[in-house]
Amino acid sequence: MAERTMRIMDSTLRDGSHAKAHQFTAEQVAAVAAGLDAAGVEVIEVSHGDGLGGSSYQYGFARETDENLLAAASGAVRNAKLAVLLIPGIGTAEDLEMARHHGASVARICTHVTEADVCEQHIQMAKKLGMEAVGFLMMAHMVSPKELCEQGRKMESYGADCVYVVDSAGAMTPYDVRARVSALREAINIDIGLHAHNNLSLGVANNLVAMEEGATCLDGCTCGLGGGAGNTQTEVLVAVLDKLGVQTGIDTFKIMDVGEDVVRPIMDRPQVIDRAGLTLGYAGVYSSFLLHAYRAAEKFDVDVREILLECGRRKTVGGQEDMLVDIAWELNQRKLATKWQV
């Protein structure tokens, strides 16, 4: 393993937005971006948790515009590339042009794992703007490896430089990751990445398996700051790869310091695997649903786990956050009916 090199993309300033209810300030973004850059992180992702244009009633209003956050990050980094996430139907061509203007050179084009066909124009536009285009297949646990490969081939045909297996629910075991990444490695000729949430405490393990099967790009969030119970913790992943002799270009102690001294003080709560976060992975539910589920559970006086289990039964996907309120109301009505029957 000593000769291997892995590209680490840090998503603290995008996926971490979910855990912050999208309330990052420009000053916080600049401080984190500067720290990550100084530690040697190659790619830093910055945007609303649901990507460019995500600030809305449906997904949660951000404290700052994407433009302000990107400008802050761009002014703070010297070597790192800036990345943005764009979900077709949320982000627009104008958003992508704005991001490019403010220094973003990597566009992560994100679709549900069965809907790669909606991203063709977005990948092609990213390439036209001179950006690296990364295909992001969310909720990858919901389909078979064969179906995943079909979607990955579509993204490759549109011009993607890399395709990511995205465990949005943190529901995958190492066996699931191995099956999908190995199949995708046989199916496409471009780079493969893994974006892993840590709801089952398998983030680092899943990344190591992905690497064994040919992935060359791995995601992390410093302090694990991300949706649900958080993402693979960047500093832990870097330390493990360092022990294995895998080169990342990141200084292990410096990335530890970014987590401890810069990110941790701005976290709203510790990033732990509590019962709700664990239920996300157990039930296979989109990690960014967590805060929405907590609010609905409190409003209707029901167990947040029951909401998440029902989401899993209904196979909800990103973009259906409003369904959590309906589910919580229905659970409340059943609870009341049972009470009066007794």
C-alpha positions as CSV (number, residue, x, y, z in Angstrom):
1,M,0.0,0.0,0.0
2,A,3.0,2.3,0.5
3,E,2.9,3.6,-3.1
4,R,-0.8,4.4,-3.2
5,T,-2.2,7.9,-3.4
6,M,-5.7,8.9,-2.5
7,R,-7.5,12.2,-3.2
8,I,-9.4,13.5,-0.2
9,M,-12.3,15.9,-0.7
10,D,-13.5,17.7,2.4
11,S,-17.2,18.4,2.6
12,T,-17.4,20.1,6.0
13,L,-18.5,23.4,4.5
14,R,-21.3,21.7,2.4
15,D,-22.5,18.6,4.1
16,G,-21.8,20.2,7.5
17,S,-24.3,22.8,6.5
18,H,-27.1,20.3,7.3
19,A,-25.8,19.9,10.9
20,K,-25.7,23.7,11.2
21,A,-29.2,24.2,9.9
22,H,-27.4,26.0,7.0
23,Q,-26.3,28.8,9.3
24,F,-22.6,29.0,8.4
25,T,-21.3,32.6,8.4
26,A,-18.9,33.9,5.8
27,E,-16.3,34.3,8.6
28,Q,-16.7,30.7,9.7
29,V,-16.3,29.5,6.1
30,A,-13.2,31.5,5.6
31,A,-11.6,30.2,8.8
32,V,-12.4,26.6,8.0
33,A,-11.3,26.8,4.4
34,A,-8.0,28.5,5.4
35,G,-7.3,25.7,7.9
36,L,-8.1,22.9,5.5
37,D,-6.0,24.6,2.8
38,A,-3.0,25.0,5.1
39,A,-3.3,21.3,6.1
40,G,-3.0,20.2,2.5
41,V,-6.6,19.3,1.6
42,E,-6.8,19.2,-2.2
43,V,-10.5,19.9,-2.7
44,I,-12.9,21.8,-0.3
45,E,-16.6,21.7,-1.0
46,V,-18.6,24.9,-0.2
47,S,-22.4,25.5,-0.6
48,H,-25.8,25.0,1.0
49,G,-26.2,21.5,2.3
50,D,-28.6,20.7,-0.6
51,G,-26.3,22.4,-3.1
52,L,-26.3,25.6,-5.0
53,G,-29.8,27.3,-4.8
54,G,-30.8,25.1,-1.9
55,S,-31.7,28.0,0.4
56,S,-35.5,27.7,0.5
57,Y,-38.5,26.9,2.6
58,Q,-38.3,23.2,1.5
59,Y,-34.7,22.6,2.5
60,G,-34.0,25.4,5.0
61,F,-33.0,29.0,4.5
62,A,-29.3,29.7,4.7
63,R,-27.9,32.5,6.8
64,E,-25.6,33.6,3.9
65,T,-25.9,33.3,0.1
66,D,-23.9,30.7,-1.8
67,E,-22.1,33.6,-3.5
68,N,-21.0,35.1,-0.1
69,L,-19.8,31.7,1.2
70,L,-17.8,31.0,-2.0
71,A,-16.3,34.4,-2.1
72,A,-15.2,34.0,1.6
73,A,-13.7,30.5,0.8
74,S,-12.0,31.7,-2.4
75,G,-10.3,34.6,-0.6
76,A,-9.0,32.2,2.1
77,V,-7.4,29.5,0.1
78,R,-4.1,29.5,-1.7
79,N,-3.7,25.9,-3.1
80,A,-6.9,24.0,-2.6
81,K,-9.5,23.7,-5.3
82,L,-13.1,24.7,-4.5
83,A,-16.0,22.4,-5.2
84,V,-19.7,23.0,-5.3
85,L,-22.6,20.6,-5.3
86,L,-25.5,21.1,-7.7
87,I,-28.7,19.0,-7.7
88,P,-30.6,19.4,-11.0
89,G,-34.0,21.0,-10.3
90,I,-32.6,22.9,-7.3
91,G,-29.4,24.6,-8.7
92,T,-29.5,26.3,-12.1
93,A,-27.1,27.1,-14.9
94,E,-26.8,30.6,-13.5
95,D,-25.8,29.2,-10.1
96,L,-23.0,27.1,-11.7
97,E,-21.7,30.2,-13.6
98,M,-21.7,32.2,-10.4
99,A,-19.7,29.5,-8.6
100,R,-17.2,29.3,-11.4
101,H,-16.9,33.1,-11.3
102,H,-16.0,32.9,-7.6
103,G,-13.3,30.3,-8.1
104,A,-15.0,26.9,-7.9
105,S,-13.3,24.5,-10.3
106,V,-15.0,21.2,-9.3
107,A,-18.7,20.7,-9.9
108,R,-20.3,17.7,-8.1
109,I,-23.5,17.0,-10.0
110,C,-25.9,15.1,-7.8
111,T,-28.9,13.0,-8.6
112,H,-30.8,10.2,-7.0
113,V,-29.2,6.9,-7.8
114,T,-31.9,6.0,-10.4
115,E,-32.0,9.4,-12.1
116,A,-28.6,10.0,-13.7
117,D,-30.3,10.9,-17.0
118,V,-31.4,14.3,-15.6
119,C,-27.8,15.5,-15.2
120,E,-26.5,15.4,-18.8
121,Q,-26.8,19.1,-19.5
122,H,-25.3,20.0,-16.1
123,I,-22.3,17.8,-16.5
124,Q,-21.7,19.2,-20.0
125,M,-22.1,22.7,-18.8
126,A,-19.6,22.2,-16.1
127,K,-17.1,20.9,-18.7
128,K,-17.9,23.9,-20.9
129,L,-17.0,26.2,-18.0
130,G,-13.7,24.5,-17.7
131,M,-14.6,22.7,-14.4
132,E,-14.0,19.1,-13.3
133,A,-17.3,17.3,-13.4
134,V,-18.1,14.7,-10.7
135,G,-21.2,12.6,-10.9
136,F,-22.8,12.0,-7.5
137,L,-25.2,9.0,-7.2
138,M,-27.2,9.6,-3.9
139,M,-28.8,6.8,-1.9
140,A,-26.7,4.2,-3.6
141,H,-27.8,1.5,-1.2
142,M,-31.3,1.5,-2.7
143,V,-30.3,-0.3,-6.0
144,S,-28.3,-3.3,-7.0
145,P,-24.7,-3.0,-8.1
146,K,-25.9,-3.8,-11.7
147,E,-28.4,-0.9,-11.6
148,L,-25.7,1.4,-10.1
149,C,-23.4,0.6,-12.9
150,E,-26.0,1.5,-15.5
151,Q,-26.3,4.9,-13.9
152,G,-22.6,5.4,-13.6
153,R,-22.1,4.6,-17.3
154,K,-24.6,7.3,-18.2
155,M,-22.6,9.9,-16.2
156,E,-19.4,8.7,-17.9
157,S,-21.0,9.1,-21.3
158,Y,-22.1,12.7,-20.4
159,G,-18.5,13.6,-19.8
160,A,-18.0,13.1,-16.0
161,D,-14.4,12.8,-14.8
162,C,-15.4,10.8,-11.8
163,V,-18.5,9.0,-10.4
164,Y,-19.2,8.8,-6.7
165,V,-21.0,6.0,-4.8
166,V,-22.9,8.1,-2.3
167,D,-24.1,6.4,0.9
168,S,-26.5,9.3,1.8
169,A,-28.2,7.2,4.5
170,G,-25.1,5.8,6.0
171,A,-26.8,2.5,5.5
172,M,-24.1,0.5,3.8
173,T,-22.0,-2.2,5.3
174,P,-18.5,-3.0,3.9
175,Y,-20.0,-5.8,2.0
176,D,-22.4,-3.4,0.3
177,V,-19.6,-1.0,-0.6
178,R,-17.4,-3.8,-1.9
179,A,-20.1,-5.1,-4.2
180,R,-20.9,-1.7,-5.7
181,V,-17.4,-0.2,-6.0
182,S,-16.0,-3.4,-7.5
183,A,-18.9,-3.6,-10.0
184,L,-18.5,0.1,-11.0
185,R,-14.8,-0.3,-11.4
186,E,-15.5,-3.0,-14.1
187,A,-18.2,-0.9,-15.7
188,I,-16.5,2.5,-16.2
189,N,-13.1,3.8,-17.1
190,I,-13.0,7.0,-15.0
191,D,-12.2,7.7,-11.4
192,I,-14.5,6.4,-8.7
193,G,-15.2,8.0,-5.3
194,L,-17.1,7.2,-2.1
195,H,-19.0,9.6,0.1
196,A,-19.9,7.8,3.3
197,H,-22.0,8.9,6.2
198,N,-21.2,7.4,9.6
199,N,-24.7,6.5,10.9
200,L,-23.7,2.8,11.5
201,S,-20.1,3.8,12.6
202,L,-18.7,2.3,9.4
203,G,-17.5,5.4,7.6
204,V,-13.7,4.7,7.8
205,A,-14.1,1.0,7.2
206,N,-16.3,1.6,4.2
207,N,-13.7,4.0,2.7
208,L,-10.9,1.4,3.2
209,V,-13.0,-1.2,1.4
210,A,-13.7,1.3,-1.4
211,M,-10.0,2.0,-1.8
212,E,-9.3,-1.8,-1.9
213,E,-11.8,-2.1,-4.8
214,G,-10.3,0.7,-6.8
215,A,-11.8,4.0,-5.6
216,T,-9.3,6.9,-5.9
217,C,-11.4,9.7,-4.3
218,L,-12.7,9.7,-0.8
219,D,-14.8,12.2,1.1
220,G,-14.7,13.3,4.7
221,C,-15.9,16.1,7.0
222,T,-13.7,17.5,9.7
223,C,-15.0,16.5,13.1
224,G,-17.4,14.4,11.1
225,L,-19.6,17.5,10.8
226,G,-22.3,16.5,8.3
227,G,-25.9,15.3,7.9
228,G,-27.3,12.6,10.2
229,A,-24.8,11.2,12.6
230,G,-22.1,12.8,10.5
231,N,-19.7,11.8,7.8
232,T,-16.4,9.9,7.7
233,Q,-14.2,12.1,10.0
234,T,-11.5,13.6,7.7
235,E,-8.8,13.7,10.4
236,V,-9.4,10.0,11.4
237,L,-9.5,8.9,7.7
238,V,-6.2,10.8,7.0
239,A,-4.6,9.3,10.1
240,V,-5.6,5.7,9.2
241,L,-4.4,6.2,5.6
242,D,-1.1,7.6,7.0
243,K,-0.6,4.5,9.1
244,L,-1.2,2.4,6.0
245,G,1.4,4.3,4.1
246,V,-1.2,5.8,1.7
247,Q,-0.3,9.3,0.5
248,T,-3.0,12.0,0.7
249,G,-1.0,15.2,0.7
250,I,-2.6,16.1,4.0
251,D,-0.6,16.8,7.2
252,T,-2.1,14.5,9.8
253,F,-1.4,16.7,12.8
254,K,-2.5,19.9,11.0
255,I,-5.9,18.4,10.0
256,M,-6.3,17.3,13.6
257,D,-5.7,20.9,14.7
258,V,-8.3,22.2,12.2
259,G,-10.9,19.9,13.7
260,E,-10.1,20.7,17.3
261,D,-9.3,24.4,17.1
262,V,-11.5,25.7,14.2
263,V,-14.4,23.3,13.5
264,R,-15.3,22.0,16.9
265,P,-15.9,25.5,18.4
266,I,-18.5,26.3,15.7
267,M,-20.5,23.1,16.0
268,D,-24.0,23.4,17.4
269,R,-23.8,20.0,19.1
270,P,-21.3,17.1,19.2
271,Q,-21.5,14.9,16.1
272,V,-22.4,11.6,17.8
273,I,-24.3,8.4,16.8
274,D,-27.4,8.9,18.9
275,R,-30.5,6.8,18.6
276,A,-32.0,9.0,15.9
277,G,-28.7,9.0,13.9
278,L,-28.4,5.3,14.2
279,T,-32.0,4.8,13.1
280,L,-31.1,6.7,9.9
281,G,-28.6,4.1,8.9
282,Y,-30.7,1.2,10.2
283,A,-33.7,2.2,8.2
284,G,-31.8,3.5,5.2
285,V,-33.1,7.1,5.4
286,Y,-31.5,10.2,3.8
287,S,-29.1,11.7,6.4
288,S,-30.2,15.3,6.0
289,F,-33.6,14.4,7.2
290,L,-32.4,14.3,10.8
291,L,-33.1,17.9,11.9
292,H,-36.4,17.9,10.0
293,A,-37.4,14.7,11.8
294,Y,-36.5,16.1,15.2
295,R,-38.7,19.2,14.6
296,A,-41.6,17.1,13.4
297,A,-41.3,14.7,16.3
298,E,-41.3,17.6,18.8
299,K,-44.3,19.3,17.1
300,F,-46.5,16.2,17.1
301,D,-45.1,14.6,20.3
302,V,-44.0,11.3,18.6
303,D,-40.8,9.3,18.8
304,V,-38.4,10.5,16.1
305,R,-37.4,6.9,15.4
306,E,-40.9,6.0,14.4
307,I,-40.8,8.9,11.9
308,L,-37.6,7.6,10.4
309,L,-38.7,4.0,10.3
310,E,-41.8,5.0,8.4
311,C,-39.6,7.1,6.0
312,G,-37.6,3.9,5.4
313,R,-40.7,1.9,4.8
314,R,-41.9,4.4,2.3
315,K,-38.4,4.6,0.6
316,T,-38.3,8.4,0.8
317,V,-35.5,10.2,-1.0
318,G,-33.8,13.6,-0.9
319,G,-36.3,16.3,-1.8
320,Q,-39.2,14.8,0.2
321,E,-38.4,16.5,3.5
322,D,-42.0,17.8,3.7
323,M,-43.2,14.3,4.0
324,L,-41.8,14.1,7.5
325,V,-44.5,16.5,8.8
326,D,-47.2,14.3,7.2
327,I,-45.8,11.2,8.7
328,A,-45.4,12.7,12.2
329,W,-49.1,13.9,12.0
330,E,-50.3,10.5,11.0
331,L,-48.3,8.9,13.8
332,N,-49.8,11.4,16.3
333,Q,-53.3,10.5,15.1
334,R,-52.7,6.8,15.6
335,K,-51.3,7.5,19.1
336,L,-54.4,9.5,20.0
337,A,-56.7,6.9,18.6
338,T,-55.0,4.2,20.6
339,K,-55.2,6.4,23.7
340,W,-58.9,6.9,23.4
341,Q,-59.6,3.2,22.7
342,V,-57.9,2.3,25.9
